Amino acid sequence: MNDDVLQLVRQWVGKAKSDWEAVQILSAHSRCPRDTVCFHCQQYVESS
C-alpha cells in the first residue's frame, strides 16, 4: 500500500471514529435527536 492510499485510509478511519463519538455524545442526552444518531450510526457502519 503506498503512502497516499494509507493516508486516505487513516482519514476514513478517523471519520468513522468521529461518527461513533457523535453517537455516544448525542445518545447520552435525554433529548437525543434520534434521526441524527441514526445517521451517524449509518455513516460509522459504512466506514468501518
NUZAGU-120782 format. One record per residue: residue in three letters; x, y, z of N, C-alpha, C in turn. Coordinates in pm, whole numbers, padded with zeros to 5 digits, always signed. Layout:
N
AlaXYZXYZXYZ;...
This chain:
48
Met+00086-00117+00000+00000+00000+00000+00091+00124+00000;Asn+00067+00214-00093+00153+00333-00097+00108+00436+00006;Asp+00190+00536+00026+00165+00636+00131+00036+00715+00109;Asp+00002+00744-00016-00121+00819-00045-00245+00740-00004;Val-00245+00613-00038-00359+00527-00003-00367+00510+00148;Leu-00254+00490+00211-00251+00475+00356-00305+00600+00426;Gln-00271+00716+00377-00321+00842+00433-00472+00851+00417;Leu-00525+00812+00302-00670+00813+00280-00741+00717+00374;Val-00682+00600+00395-00741+00502+00487-00744+00558+00628;Arg-00636+00621+00669-00632+00681+00804-00739+00789+00819;Gln-00757+00870+00717-00861+00974+00722-00999+00911+00732;Trp-01023+00805+00657-01152+00737+00657-01180+00677+00795;Val-01080+00612+00853-01096+00555+00987-01118+00666+01090;Gly-01049+00776+01075-01068+00890+01165-01210+00944+01159;Lys-01266+00950+01039-01405+00997+01024-01501+00898+01088;Ala-01476+00769+01074-01561+00669+01137-01558+00684+01289;Lys-01440+00705+01344-01429+00725+01489-01503+00850+01533;Ser-01497+00954+01452-01568+01078+01484-01719+01056+01483;Asp-01768+00980+01385-01912+00949+01380-01954+00871+01503;Trp-01873+00773+01545-01907+00693+01663-01906+00780+01790;Glu-01811+00871+01798-01806+00962+01913-01931+01049+01918;Ala-01976+01096+01802-02100+01174+01796-02219+01092+01846;Val-02225+00965+01808-02332+00877+01854-02331+00867+02006;Gln-02215+00846+02062-02205+00831+02207-02245+00960+02279;Ile-02198+01073+02232-02229+01201+02296-02378+01232+02286;Leu-02433+01219+02166-02575+01252+02147-02666+01156+02223;Ser-02630+01029+02226-02714+00929+02293-02720+00948+02444;Ala-02624+01018+02499-02618+01037+02644-02719+01141+02694;His-02778+01217+02604-02869+01323+02644-03015+01278+02641;Ser-03092+01330+02732-03233+01292+02740-03312+01339+02618;Arg-03269+01446+02556-03338+01498+02436-03259+01461+02310;Cys-03218+01338+02305-03135+01287+02196-03208+01298+02062;Pro-03145+01361+01961-03205+01365+01827-03184+01231+01756;Arg-03282+01144+01765-03266+01007+01718-03232+00997+01570;Asp-03290+01085+01489-03259+01079+01346-03112+01110+01319;Thr-03057+01202+01396-02916+01236+01380-02827+01122+01427;Val-02865+01058+01537-02789+00943+01587-02793+00831+01483;Cys-02909+00806+01425-02920+00702+01323-02832+00733+01202;Phe-02828+00859+01163-02742+00900+01051-02596+00869+01082;His-02549+00908+01201-02410+00885+01236-02379+00737+01253;Cys-02475+00658+01301-02457+00513+01308-02439+00454+01168;Gln-02520+00499+01075-02509+00452+00938-02373+00490+00879;Gln-02331+00612+00901-02200+00656+00849-02088+00574+00910;Tyr-02098+00548+01040-01996+00468+01108-01987+00328+01048;Val-02102+00264+01030-02103+00128+00978-02050+00125+00834;Glu-02088+00221+00754-02041+00225+00616-01890+00247+00608;Ser-01836+00318+00705-01693+00350+00703-01608+00241+00767;Ser-01671+00157+00845-01594+00055+00918-01567-00067+00835;
